Amino acid sequence: MIIFFDVDSTLVTFEGLDWLAERNGVGQEVKALTTKSMNGEALLEEIFAYKINLIAPTKADFKLLAVEYQKNLVSGLTAVISELKQQGHQLGIVTGNFLDAVLPLADRLAISRDFVFANQAQHDKAGNYLGFAAEQPLASSTGKSEIITAVRNKYPEEKLVMIGDSMSDAETKNVVDYFVGFGGVIVREKVQLLADYYLTNMAELLDVPFLKK
C-alpha cells in the first residue's frame, strides 16, 4: 500500500505559505486566499500563482520554512510514520507547497524522495525569487489527482491512500482507494463528509481498519 500525506495542517501544525506571507508582509491577504481555497470556496488555480507572486519566496525563505516544518510536526507523527513503515507501507507526500521546503521534511521522516511531489519556484543564482510556472500540476485543484493517477499507472498492484485536511486532498477521492481526512489541526466539514475515515489526531491512523495488514 502507498500512503500519501499532505503537508500543511496535516504533517505539520501550520500553513507554510501563510507563515512565509507573514514574514514577507502580506500575511492577511494570503491567509484569506488560503482559507478560500482550502474550504473549496475558490479553485486553487484561480488564486495560487497570484498568492505565490505576492509572497515572492526566496531560496532563503524556503530554508527557514523547512526548519519550521521540522520543529512543528503534528503530535505523534514520528511514531505513526515508524509503525506504518514497519508494517511495510510505502509512504509519500503530495503537496502544493514547494520542494525546497518539503524535501528536508521528507528526509527527517525517512520518506523516499522518489515519492515526494511538490511545486517548484524559479530563482536566480543568488536565490532571489523570479517567478512561478502556473502550469505545474500541483498549482491546480486537480493536480493531486493527476499525480496520484500517474503513481497508480506505475504501481497498478498497489492500494493507494491519501491523507489530508483540505478540499484539494478530498479531490483525490475518485482516484485513490481510500481518502482519509485529517482534522487534527483544522476541521473542515466538507472534507469530513467526503472522507472514508476521519482523524482528529494522527495516532488514530494506526487504528484505521483498511490500513492494517
WOGI-V545263 format. One record per residue. N is the residue number from 0. PSI is psi as a letter, one per 20 degrees, with the letter a starting at -180 (NA if undefined). OMEGA is omega in degrees with one decimal (999 if undefined). Layout:
[[N	PSI	OMEGA] [N	PSI	OMEGA]]
This chain:
[[0	p	176.2] [1	p	-176.7] [2	o	179.2] [3	p	176.1] [4	q	161.2] [5	r	179.6] [6	f	-171.8] [7	p	-177.2] [8	j	174.5] [9	f	173.9] [10	h	-178.7] [11	r	-169.0] [12	j	-178.7] [13	r	177.0] [14	o	-172.9] [15	g	-178.6] [16	h	174.2] [17	h	178.2] [18	g	177.3] [19	h	179.8] [20	g	177.0] [21	g	178.8] [22	h	-172.9] [23	j	169.9] [24	j	179.5] [25	k	-171.2] [26	g	-174.1] [27	g	-179.1] [28	g	-178.5] [29	h	179.7] [30	h	178.2] [31	h	178.1] [32	g	178.1] [33	g	-179.1] [34	g	179.0] [35	g	-176.9] [36	h	-179.0] [37	h	179.7] [38	j	179.6] [39	j	-179.8] [40	i	176.7] [41	q	178.9] [42	q	-177.7] [43	g	-176.2] [44	i	178.9] [45	h	-171.3] [46	i	-168.8] [47	g	-178.5] [48	h	177.5] [49	g	-179.7] [50	g	-178.8] [51	h	179.2] [52	h	173.5] [53	g	-178.4] [54	h	-178.3] [55	l	-173.7] [56	p	176.0] [57	r	173.9] [58	h	179.6] [59	h	176.4] [60	g	-178.6] [61	h	176.4] [62	g	177.7] [63	g	178.3] [64	h	178.3] [65	g	178.4] [66	g	179.7] [67	h	176.8] [68	g	-175.3] [69	h	177.7] [70	i	-171.7] [71	l	175.5] [72	q	176.4] [73	q	-175.5] [74	p	175.7] [75	j	-172.6] [76	g	-173.8] [77	h	177.7] [78	g	179.3] [79	g	179.0] [80	g	179.8] [81	g	-178.9] [82	g	179.1] [83	g	178.6] [84	h	178.0] [85	h	178.3] [86	i	175.7] [87	j	178.1] [88	q	170.6] [89	p	-178.1] [90	q	179.5] [91	r	178.8] [92	p	171.6] [93	o	-173.6] [94	q	173.4] [95	i	176.8] [96	a	-165.0] [97	q	-174.4] [98	h	-177.1] [99	h	178.3] [100	h	-171.6] [101	h	-176.6] [102	g	175.9] [103	h	176.1] [104	g	177.6] [105	g	178.5] [106	g	179.3] [107	h	-177.9] [108	j	-179.6] [109	l	174.0] [110	p	-175.9] [111	p	177.8] [112	h	177.4] [113	i	-179.1] [114	k	177.0] [115	p	-177.8] [116	p	-177.5] [117	r	177.5] [118	r	174.3] [119	p	174.5] [120	r	179.2] [121	p	-179.5] [122	q	172.4] [123	a	-175.7] [124	h	179.2] [125	i	179.4] [126	j	177.7] [127	q	-177.7] [128	p	177.9] [129	h	-178.4] [130	a	-176.3] [131	p	178.7] [132	o	-171.8] [133	i	-179.5] [134	j	176.4] [135	p	-176.1] [136	g	-173.5] [137	j	170.9] [138	j	-179.2] [139	r	-177.2] [140	h	179.0] [141	j	-173.0] [142	g	-179.8] [143	h	176.7] [144	h	178.7] [145	g	180.0] [146	g	-176.8] [147	h	175.6] [148	g	177.6] [149	h	176.8] [150	g	178.4] [151	g	179.4] [152	h	-179.8] [153	h	-178.3] [154	m	-172.9] [155	i	-177.9] [156	i	-174.1] [157	q	167.4] [158	q	-177.9] [159	p	-179.1] [160	p	172.6] [161	p	179.1] [162	p	179.7] [163	r	-172.3] [164	i	-166.2] [165	r	179.0] [166	h	176.5] [167	h	173.9] [168	g	179.9] [169	h	177.9] [170	i	-179.1] [171	i	-173.3] [172	h	-176.8] [173	i	-178.0] [174	i	175.3] [175	r	174.6] [176	h	178.7] [177	p	171.4] [178	p	179.1] [179	o	176.6] [180	q	-179.3] [181	p	179.7] [182	k	-178.1] [183	i	177.3] [184	g	178.7] [185	p	175.8] [186	p	176.5] [187	o	-171.8] [188	h	179.8] [189	g	179.0] [190	g	-179.7] [191	h	-179.2] [192	h	-176.4] [193	i	-172.4] [194	q	170.5] [195	h	177.8] [196	q	-177.1] [197	p	-177.9] [198	q	171.1] [199	i	168.3] [200	q	-171.0] [201	h	-179.1] [202	h	179.7] [203	i	-178.6] [204	h	-178.5] [205	i	178.4] [206	j	-179.6] [207	p	-172.5] [208	g	-173.2] [209	i	175.5] [210	i	-177.5] [211	p	179.7] [212	NA	999]]
